Amino acid sequence: MSDALVSPRFLFDFSLACRHCDPLWTAKGTTLGPENVLPSLVELESPADGPEVRAGWSREGLAFRFEVRGKKQEPWCRANRAEGSDGVQVWIDTRNVKNVHRAGRFCHRLFFLPGGKGQDYKTPVAGVFQINRSRAPHGPIDEKQLRVVSQIHRDGYVLHALIAADALTGFDPGEHPRLGFTYAVIDRELGEQTLGVGRPMPYQEDPSLWATLELLPPG
């Protein structure tokens, strides 16, 4: 890790392009290809490889593909202990507000685990976390509005996630194509890998610390 007192990722307001993709989802997961890969901002302060993350959008919603490598152990996941499990968390602000430090009704915090259900804990899990100190809750989210598919490999996993448009309060790509966005890949073995600034900055609850995900028009 960098010895800088302030993370280089704190010094910039990053905007990441998110390509339109249709169809966005199949029974096997996302249809996101190499052209959908997001830049890895962790390289600004560490030579270590972060996860490969792909993102895409359509009127159906938002889709992500996370590829986590470098593990020597299987992911530890439990549906009833989601916050302590290996997996991915995603934060979305459908209004991309940068001048406030508390989440509002357009902010969402979602989690996706590569396992955690079933007798062998191999069935992937998706759900919602509340954002600490949020000023107002977003609309209700049904588990059916979140989809997750995973493939576990010897050295990691690939996780596909879909967030239905109806699950995101205020999702309107035509009027609001710029979203506040960050993610954290949390792993007991690899640690916590974030898109933007990580701890000790309160990125989990402060939308001003999130990057911008720009939904590019179709075509």
C-alpha positions as CSV (number, residue, x, y, z in Angstrom):
1,M,0.0,0.0,0.0
2,S,1.0,3.6,-0.5
3,D,2.7,5.5,2.4
4,A,0.8,8.7,1.4
5,L,-1.1,10.3,4.3
6,V,-4.0,10.9,1.9
7,S,-5.1,8.2,-0.6
8,P,-4.5,9.5,-4.2
9,R,-8.0,8.3,-5.0
10,F,-9.4,11.0,-2.6
11,L,-7.8,13.8,-4.7
12,F,-9.9,13.2,-7.9
13,D,-13.5,13.0,-8.9
14,F,-13.5,9.9,-11.1
15,S,-16.1,9.4,-13.9
16,L,-16.3,5.8,-15.3
17,A,-18.1,5.0,-18.6
18,C,-20.8,2.3,-18.3
19,R,-21.8,0.9,-21.7
20,H,-25.4,0.0,-22.8
21,C,-25.9,-3.7,-23.2
22,D,-28.9,-5.5,-24.5
23,P,-29.6,-8.2,-23.6
24,L,-28.1,-7.5,-20.2
25,W,-28.8,-10.8,-18.5
26,T,-29.2,-14.5,-19.3
27,A,-29.7,-17.6,-17.2
28,K,-25.9,-17.9,-17.0
29,G,-25.4,-14.4,-15.8
30,T,-24.4,-11.1,-17.4
31,T,-23.5,-10.7,-21.1
32,L,-20.8,-8.2,-20.3
33,G,-17.7,-8.5,-22.4
34,P,-14.1,-7.0,-22.2
35,E,-15.4,-3.7,-23.6
36,N,-17.4,-3.3,-20.3
37,V,-14.3,-3.5,-18.0
38,L,-14.1,-0.6,-15.6
39,P,-10.6,0.9,-14.8
40,S,-8.9,-0.3,-11.7
41,L,-8.3,2.8,-9.6
42,V,-6.4,0.9,-6.9
43,E,-3.4,0.9,-9.3
44,L,-2.9,4.6,-8.4
45,E,-1.5,3.6,-5.0
46,S,-0.7,-0.1,-5.1
47,P,1.0,-2.4,-7.7
48,A,-1.3,-5.3,-6.5
49,D,-4.0,-6.4,-8.9
50,G,-7.5,-5.7,-7.9
51,P,-10.6,-7.5,-9.0
52,E,-11.7,-7.2,-12.7
53,V,-15.0,-5.4,-12.7
54,R,-17.4,-5.1,-15.6
55,A,-20.5,-2.9,-15.7
56,G,-23.4,-2.4,-18.1
57,W,-26.9,-1.0,-18.2
58,S,-30.2,-1.1,-20.0
59,R,-33.8,-0.3,-19.3
60,E,-33.7,-3.6,-17.4
61,G,-31.4,-2.2,-14.8
62,L,-27.7,-2.4,-13.9
63,A,-25.4,-5.4,-14.2
64,F,-22.0,-6.1,-12.9
65,R,-19.4,-8.9,-13.2
66,F,-16.7,-9.3,-10.6
67,E,-13.7,-11.6,-11.1
68,V,-11.7,-12.2,-7.9
69,R,-8.5,-14.1,-8.2
70,G,-5.5,-14.8,-6.0
71,K,-7.3,-16.8,-3.3
72,K,-6.0,-20.0,-1.8
73,Q,-9.2,-20.8,0.1
74,E,-12.8,-21.1,-0.9
75,P,-15.0,-18.0,-0.1
76,W,-16.5,-18.0,3.3
77,C,-20.2,-17.1,2.9
78,R,-23.2,-17.3,5.2
79,A,-26.6,-15.8,4.3
80,N,-27.3,-15.0,8.0
81,R,-23.9,-13.3,8.5
82,A,-23.8,-11.4,5.2
83,E,-21.8,-8.4,6.6
84,G,-19.0,-10.8,7.7
85,S,-19.0,-12.9,4.6
86,D,-16.7,-12.9,1.5
87,G,-18.4,-11.1,-1.3
88,V,-19.2,-7.8,-3.0
89,Q,-21.1,-4.7,-1.9
90,V,-22.3,-2.1,-4.3
91,W,-23.4,1.5,-3.6
92,I,-25.6,3.4,-6.1
93,D,-26.9,7.0,-5.9
94,T,-29.3,7.6,-8.8
95,R,-28.9,11.4,-8.4
96,N,-25.1,11.5,-8.0
97,V,-25.1,14.1,-5.3
98,K,-21.6,15.2,-4.4
99,N,-22.2,18.1,-1.9
100,V,-23.7,16.1,1.0
101,H,-22.1,13.7,3.4
102,R,-25.2,11.6,4.3
103,A,-27.1,9.3,2.1
104,G,-30.6,10.2,1.0
105,R,-33.5,8.3,-0.5
106,F,-31.8,7.8,-3.9
107,C,-28.8,6.0,-2.3
108,H,-28.7,2.2,-2.1
109,R,-26.3,-0.4,-0.6
110,L,-26.6,-3.9,-2.0
111,F,-24.6,-7.1,-1.4
112,F,-23.9,-10.1,-3.5
113,L,-22.3,-13.3,-2.1
114,P,-20.8,-16.1,-4.2
115,G,-22.3,-18.6,-1.8
116,G,-24.1,-18.7,1.6
117,K,-27.3,-20.7,1.2
118,G,-28.1,-24.4,0.9
119,Q,-26.8,-27.4,2.8
120,D,-23.3,-26.9,1.4
121,Y,-23.5,-23.0,1.4
122,K,-22.8,-23.0,-2.3
123,T,-25.9,-21.1,-3.4
124,P,-25.2,-17.4,-4.1
125,V,-27.1,-14.7,-2.2
126,A,-28.2,-11.1,-2.9
127,G,-29.7,-8.6,-0.5
128,V,-29.8,-5.1,0.9
129,F,-28.0,-3.3,3.7
130,Q,-29.1,-0.1,5.3
131,I,-26.8,2.8,5.0
132,N,-25.6,4.2,8.3
133,R,-26.8,7.7,9.1
134,S,-29.1,7.8,6.0
135,R,-31.4,10.8,6.0
136,A,-34.3,8.9,4.4
137,P,-34.8,5.3,3.2
138,H,-35.1,4.3,-0.4
139,G,-38.1,2.4,-1.7
140,P,-38.6,-1.2,-0.7
141,I,-36.5,-3.8,-2.6
142,D,-37.8,-7.3,-3.1
143,E,-35.2,-10.1,-3.4
144,K,-36.7,-11.0,-6.8
145,Q,-35.4,-7.7,-8.1
146,L,-31.8,-8.8,-7.4
147,R,-30.2,-11.7,-9.2
148,V,-26.8,-13.3,-8.7
149,V,-24.9,-16.1,-10.4
150,S,-21.4,-17.3,-9.4
151,Q,-18.7,-19.7,-10.4
152,I,-16.2,-20.8,-7.8
153,H,-12.7,-21.5,-9.0
154,R,-9.6,-22.9,-7.3
155,D,-8.1,-19.4,-7.0
156,G,-11.2,-17.3,-6.6
157,Y,-14.6,-16.7,-8.1
158,V,-16.6,-14.9,-10.8
159,L,-19.8,-13.2,-9.6
160,H,-22.6,-11.9,-11.8
161,A,-25.1,-9.4,-10.4
162,L,-28.2,-7.8,-11.7
163,I,-30.0,-4.9,-10.0
164,A,-33.5,-4.5,-11.6
165,A,-34.4,-0.9,-12.6
166,D,-37.5,-1.1,-10.3
167,A,-35.2,-1.8,-7.3
168,L,-33.4,1.6,-7.7
169,T,-35.4,4.5,-6.5
170,G,-35.1,7.3,-9.0
171,F,-33.4,5.2,-11.8
172,D,-34.0,7.2,-15.0
173,P,-31.1,6.9,-17.5
174,G,-32.7,9.5,-19.8
175,E,-33.0,12.3,-17.3
176,H,-30.2,11.2,-14.9
177,P,-27.5,9.2,-16.7
178,R,-24.8,10.0,-14.1
179,L,-24.9,7.8,-11.0
180,G,-22.9,7.9,-7.8
181,F,-21.1,4.6,-7.6
182,T,-18.6,2.6,-5.6
183,Y,-18.0,-1.0,-4.6
184,A,-16.1,-3.0,-2.1
185,V,-14.9,-6.6,-2.6
186,I,-14.6,-7.9,1.0
187,D,-12.6,-11.1,1.6
188,R,-11.2,-12.6,4.8
189,E,-8.1,-13.7,2.9
190,L,-7.5,-10.8,0.5
191,G,-8.8,-8.0,2.7
192,E,-11.0,-5.1,1.5
193,Q,-10.6,-3.8,-2.1
194,T,-12.6,-0.7,-3.0
195,L,-13.1,1.3,-6.2
196,G,-12.4,4.6,-4.6
197,V,-11.2,5.5,-1.1
198,G,-11.4,2.8,1.5
199,R,-11.1,2.8,5.3
200,P,-10.6,4.8,7.4
201,M,-12.6,7.2,5.2
202,P,-16.4,6.6,5.7
203,Y,-17.1,5.7,2.2
204,Q,-19.8,3.2,3.3
205,E,-22.1,6.1,4.3
206,D,-20.8,9.3,2.6
207,P,-21.9,9.6,-1.1
208,S,-19.5,12.5,-1.7
209,L,-16.7,9.9,-1.6
210,W,-18.2,7.8,-4.4
211,A,-17.1,7.9,-8.1
212,T,-19.5,8.7,-11.0
213,L,-20.8,5.9,-13.3
214,E,-21.9,7.5,-16.6
215,L,-24.5,5.6,-18.5
216,L,-23.5,5.9,-22.1
217,P,-26.4,6.1,-24.6
218,P,-27.1,3.1,-26.8
219,G,-25.3,2.8,-30.2
